[in-house]
């Protein structure tokens, strides 16, 4: 099985090209691929499949999830094998792969995700911009880290987030263990962001991703963090810089949508031995 390895601000992915839509991808295989000692190692898997050959993409279209002629479906799985609605860093890497493989022209094009169609744009400086859709603030909740409960804003980015702005330096947090959260609000789990606002529309973020643990970056989490910081400042729009462990991301909040801009790098390719697939 061919694979490509890539990352966006060190949020890393195994990319699996599947032009015939024939790849069976059980959770056990995803977990094996993402294992950092026994597998390739990654925060998740980007399964690259033509939208017309994906039963899931076809179902999304049928229920009105998208229209138009988007050619590719991003079937994203977290490191534990669970299917995920949306991944901002992953979508930038997905787009980079499509262009480098000659499957999409440089410029702008659409990709189908479980959260709907997302527009991507290859920037002249090598970065990639993703249309992330309109963030939905759906209330307030909390997360518990090391026995302390922190209030947070609930932000729906197609996947769930609780973004906690705190005055405590986020560098001190251990986000490896699963933070506590309210299962009544998040029955399928939640991504937890701990955020420091450091002025001039700039935030520092640490994140625990459901199904992964702490990651070096999270694209949807960066947007949710910008939304939470803007909310705390009494704002709803603007351009925000989000500093994550793996680098810098730019989040643009508009009245009816949001955009995420950052690097997307392909670092390796190879073959995963067939004997390990059984």
Residue, then its C-alpha position, 0 to 999 in steps of 0.5 A: x500500500x502506497x503512502x505519503x507522509x505530510x504535516x501542517x505546523x507539525x500536525x502530521x498525517x499518513x496520506x493514503x491515495x485510493x484513486x479506485x475507491x477500493x481501500x478497506x480502512x478499518x480502525x485497527x489499520x488506521x491505529x497501526x499506521x499511526x503508531x509511532x513505534x510500530x507503524x509510520x506514526x501520525x496524528x491521523x490518516x488522510x484517505x484520498x478517494x474520488x468523491x464519486x467513488x465514495x459511498x459516504x460522499x455520495x450519501x453526504x451529497x444526497x442529504x444536501x451536504x454539498x452540490x457542485x463538482x468537487x472531485x475528491x473526498x477527504x476521508x479523515x480518521x484520527x489516530x484511534x481510527x475514528x472518523x472525524x468531520x473536519x481537520x483544518x491542518x489535514x485539509x491543507x496537507x490533503x490539498x498539497x498532496x492533490x496538487x503535487x500528485x497532479x490530481x488538482x491544478x494549483x489555484x483554488x478548488x473544492x474538497x468534500x469533507x464530512x462537514x461539507x465542501x471546503x474551498x482551498x487556495x494555494x498561496x504564492x508564498x507556499x502556504x495554503x488557505x482553507x475556507x473553514x465555514x462559519x464557526x458556530x458558538x453554541x454556548x459555554x461549558x468547561x474542561x478539567x485539567x489536573x483537577x482544575x475546572x476552566x470555563x470555555x466557549x463551545x464552538x462547532x467547527x463541524x467538529x466540537x471544541x471547548x476553547x478555554x481562555x485562561x490567564x495561567x500560562x498554557x505552557x505549564x499544562x499537561x494535555x497528554x491525559x484526557x481533560x475532563x468535559x461534560x458528556x451531556x454537552x459532548x456525547x461523542x467527545x470534544x477537542x479541548x483548547x487552552x488559550x492565552x491571549x497575548x495581545x494584538x489579536x495573537x493567542x498561544x494555544x495548546x490542544x488535546x484532540x479527541x482520539x489523538x491526545x495532545x497534538x502539535x497543532x489543530x486547525x479547527x482548534x486554531x479557529x475555535x481559539x481565535x473565536x474564543x479570544x475574539x469573544x472575550x475581547x468583545x469582537x467577532x471579526x478580524x485577523x488573528x495569529x495563533x501560535x501552536x507548538x508546531x508554528x504559526x497559523x493565521x485565522x481570518x474571522x468574517x461575518x459569515x465564514x472563517x479562513x485558516x492559512x498555514x504551511x502544508x509540507x510533504x516529507x516522505x513517501x513509500x510502501x506499507x508492507x502488505x504482510x502487515x495489513x492482515 
